[in-house]
């Protein structure tokens, strides 16, 4: 026997989307168990100007007021994840593509490359392209040989002299020829994960265990929950596994093809406040969470 359809709790919310509601009706059993939203930041929660749109902020507040949790899941370093909103800083944050979890600036989980692996990655990049600019993120500090317009506050150093555990090492994809990129792929050091994002023009090295989904699973286990209790929202390569493993994966309409393929439904892009649409529609279908989440 099929479960009865979830009742729609319509209010005057302008973000309610009946098309998305009809798609979600196929996930009614999952919705009954959802308590947490893992949400990417850039081009998902935030618009193209890196701003937190007003209607999205209102939808997130309503989500939290209804007893649900929001966990930020971003490739950003912690310091940049905290730039968005003071009240949003009270939520748990998965940073560095899953290398780091903090809550209210207390670090709960960290998976960084060893100093030896960090140097092996630096050598791999410089062997392929001796003049390559790279950023080395370690313990929420950025190191680089010289500042760049996008990253002006790096601590200047010779990367080859660094003795640090790196959360990630990154460079611009456009600074590499196809031959250089192929050399890096072939010589990537053991124990590392190489991630390429054409959308953000980034190549990133991290620990082999680094993934938003792995970090999310750890956080859920610590809080007595599992993937069946969460939705995930995202748009890029680093969101793919989390979108696939969440009870409901929700991609932005301008997400990369792999993210859309991994998701269950697609909503408007961040410019059209897709996160607001998703959260509002779920709230009006499912109603408040049975058990309010801890602050």
N, C-alpha and C positions, 0 to 999 in steps of 0.2 A: 504494500500500500504506500502510495506517495505521501510524503509529509505535506501538511497544508501550507500554502504559500504564506510567507511572512507578511504580516499586516503593514501597510504603508502608513507611517505616521506623518502625514503631510502638515507642514506649517507654511509660513510665508517665505521660506528660504528660497532665494532666487537661484541658488546653486543646485537645487535638486534637478536631476536629469532623468526623465522617464525612460530614455533609451538605455542608460546605464542601469537603471532599476530593473528593466526587463532582463538584461544580461545577468545581473546579480541574482535574479530569482532562481537561476539554475544552480546557485551556490548556497541555497538557503540553509542547508545543514551546516556548512562551514561558518556561515555568518552567526549562527547561534553560539559558536565557541570563540569567535574572535574577540580579543581583548586588547590587542596591541597593534600599532601601525609602525613599521620600520620605513622611514622616509628619507630618500636621497635629498640633497640640498640643491645643488646647482642645476638649473633648468628643470627642476621638479618642484620642490617647495618654494624656491626662489625664482624670480623671473630673469629675463636676459640681462637686466641691469643689476643683478645680484641683490634685488630688493625683495622684501617680504610683503606681497600684495595684501591689501587691507582685507579683502574677502577671504583669502587663504588664512590670514591670522585669525579672523573671526571663526572660521570653520575649525581650526585647530583648538581654539579656546573651548568651543562647544564640545568637541571630541573629548577633551580632558575633563570638562565639567560633567560629562555624562558617565564618567568613571573609567574611561579607556586610557591607555598609555600611548605616548608617542616617543619613539626612539629615533634620533637622528642617525643616519647611516651614510657617511660621506667619505670621499677621498681627501677632503681637506685635512690639514693638521688641526689639532685641537684649538689653537689660538685663533684660527680663522673661522672655525665652526662657532666659536663664542662671539664673533663680531655681530651676528645678525640681530639678536634680541636678548635683553637681560632676562626676561621671564622664560624665554625658550632655553636659556642656559641651565634651568632647573631640571631639564629632561636629560635622561641618559644619552650619551653620544658615542657612536662607533665612528672612529676616525681612521685616517690613513688606509682606506680601503679594507678595513678589518684588522689592522695591526694593533689597535688601541681602543680601549673602552674607558670612558671616564664618566662620573656622575658628580655634578657640582664641584668639578676640578679635582676630584679624588680618583686616581687611576686605579681601575679594577682589573685590567687585563692588558697585557702587552706582549706582542710577538715581533721582536725586531731581529734583524740579521746580526750575527756575531761580528766583531771587528774584523776577523779574518775574511768572512764572507763579504762584508762591506768593501774591503780593499780588493777582493777578487772581482766584484762588480765594477768598481771604478777602473780597474785595469782592463776589463773586458770592453768597456766603453771607450777608453782612451786608445786602446790598441786598434779599434775600428776607426776612430776619428780623433786624432791627437789634439785637435783644437776645439773639441766639443765642450760647450757649456753644459754643466750639470748641477743640479741642486741635490744636496744630501740632507735629508730630514732625520734628526735624532733627538729624542726626548723633547719634542715640541720646539726645536731650534733648527733653523735653516742655515746650512753652510754652503758656500760657493766660492769659486776663484775670483769672481767679480759680480757686481750687482747687475740685474736685468730690470727692464722697465716693469715687467709684471711681478718681479720679486726683488724690490729695492732694498729690503732690510736684512739681507743675508749677512751672516758673519763671514768675513773674507778669510780665505785660507787656501793652501795648496791641498786639493783633495787627496793627493797621494800621501800626504803626511797625516791625515786624519786617523785617529784611533778611537772610533766611536761605534756604537751599535746603531745602525741605520734602520729607521722604520720604512723609508723608501728612498730610492735614488731615481731621479727623473731628468729628462731632457725633452726638448721639442722634437717631435717626429720630423718636422720639416727641415731640421738641421742635418739630417742624415740622408745620404743617397740610398738607393735601393740596395746597392752592393754592400754598403756599410751596415745597413739594417739586417741584411741577411747574415753577415758575419757575426753580428751580435746575437742573433737568434741561434746560430750554430755553436757559439762559444759561451752561452749563458752558464754561469757557475752552478754546480750542483746545489740543491737546497734552496734555490731561488724560484720566484715566479716572475715571469716577464709579461707585462700587460701593455697592450698597444691601444690607444684611444685616438682614432682619427678625428672624432667629433671635437675633442679638446686639444688636439695636436700635442699629445703627450705619449712618451714611452716611459714606463715605470718598472723598476725592479723592487721586489719585496721578498720577505721570507716566503717559503713555499706554502706555508699554512695560511697566509694572509688572504682572507676573503670575507666579505661582509656576511655571507651566510654562516661561515664557521664562527665568527664572532657573535652573530645573532643567536646561534644555537647555544653557545656558551652562556650568554646572558639569560636566555630563556630558561635554561636548566637551573641557573642560580636563583631564579625567581619562580620555580615550580611550574613552568609552562613549557610548551613545545611549539614546533612550527604550525601545528594545527590551531594555535591560538592567535595567529598573526596574519595581517596583510602586509604586503610590501609594495612600495611605490618607487619607480626609478626610470632611468632613461638611457643608461650607457652600459658599456661592457662590464664594468665593475658591479653592476646590479643583476646580471643575468642569473647567477646561481640562486641568489636570494629570491628573485622574482619567481623562479621555477619551484623552489622548495616551500615557499609560504603557502598557507591555506588558499589565499587568493593573491595572485600577482597582478599588479596594475601598472601598465606602462603608459608613459606620456605619448601623445600622438606623433611627436617628432623624435621618439626614441630610435636608437640604432636598431637595425633589423633583428639582431640576435636577442635584444631585450624584448621586442614586441613578440617574437616567436616564443620566448620563455614565459610570457604572461598569459593570464586568463582573459583579461579584458584590457581595452585601451580607452583612455579618457583624453580630454582636451590637453593641449600642451600647457606649459607653465605660464605663457603669456595670457592664456585664457583661463588660468587658475584651475587646472585639472585636479590638483590635490583637494581644493575646496569642493569641487563637484563630487569626487569620490567619497570624501569623509561625510559630507552632508547627506548624500544619497544613502550611504550605509547606515548612518544614524537614523534616518527617517524610516528605513526598512526594519532595522533591528532594535531600535530603541536603546535606552541606557544599558550599560553593562550591569550584570547581576551583582558583581562584587567590585566596588571602586578600587582603582589602583592606588598604590602608595605614592606619595608625592616625592 
